[in-house]
Amino acid sequence: MPYNLTELIEQGEGTRLEFKSSISASHRIARTLTAFANTVGGVLIVGVTDDGKIAGVDSELHEMRKIEQATDFFVEPAITISYETRRVDGRLVLLIDVPESTDKPHYAVDEQGTRTIYVRSKDKSVPTNKLIISQESADNQLLQSPAVRTLIQFLRKNDSITAARMAQLVNISDQRATKLLRQLTEQGLLLMIDQPRPVRYSLKLSE
């Protein structure tokens, strides 16, 4: 993983990047790992605070044991990750690389055994009941349409959009808005998030 740690931290958290000062619990970090695998992959940096300060971790073994417990027991089906360590001013930082999976959907399993799909929406790992897998390539003509360009501009500034808000935004019926959002999801541009209701859509890759 030829990552530049300084550049990553300067980017800030986003669709493909999350910071953790430490791993609190295996079942909780499983949500982040699952969300990365279900979306476009990502890097989890452990030993860095939410605001990008390098705090370091006390024990590589202790943190990686929780990661391995997450991938072995709290993610179904299992995912493959890789990691490396960096030292910054004597502080130990872990970079955990989670590739986008070809075996979607993956479920995060909580302590009660409940299985939930998570996806990455900007800098958050959010639950959804269903993961729509892209079955077709993006329609460039559709992507260049005024309605879709307006939608993308909106979603670059906002976390998500509902069909009703989309209908208002581009002055079309709710039914047409729903159909368009679903089509863009099937083409891999958007993610559908249906917990909690109403159903919302976010950019699959916001950067």
C-alpha positions, 0 to 999 in steps of 0.5 A: 500500500504505497499510501502517503500518510500525510496526504491521506490525513490532509484529505480528511474523512470521506467515502474511502477514508476513516480515522480512529484513535483506537478500535473500541469494539470488534463488532463496531469496527465491522460496520466500517469494514463492511461499508468499505467492502460494499461500496468502493473500498477504503482505508481505515487509519487507526491512531489518528483522531477525528480531526486528523491529529496523530495520537498513535496506538499503544499496541499493534497486536491489541488493535489488530486482534480486534480487526481480525475478530471483526473480519473473522466473526462479525462480517459475513461473508468474510472479507480480506484486508491488508495492513501496514504500520507507520511511525510518526514522531515515535507514534505508531499508526496502522493503515488498514486497506479494505478493497471493494468486494466482488462478493457483495453484499457483506453484513456486519453482525452485532453482539445479538447476531443481527446481520445488517448491510452497511454502505459508505455515504460520504464520511459515514457508514450507514445501514440499508436493507438492500444493496443494489449491485450495479448490473449495467454501465453508466449511460453517458448521455443520461449523466450529461442530462441537466437533471442528473447534473443538477442532482450531482451538484446537490449531492456534492453539498448534501449527504443524500436526497429523497425522490420527493426532494429530487422531484422538486429540485428538477421539476418532475413527478415523484414517479419519474424522480424515483425511476431516475434515482433507481436507474442511477443506482443500478448504473453504480452512480448512487447508493440507496439507503432505506434505514430509516425511512424515507428511502434516500440516495447518496453519491457512491463516490463523493470525492 
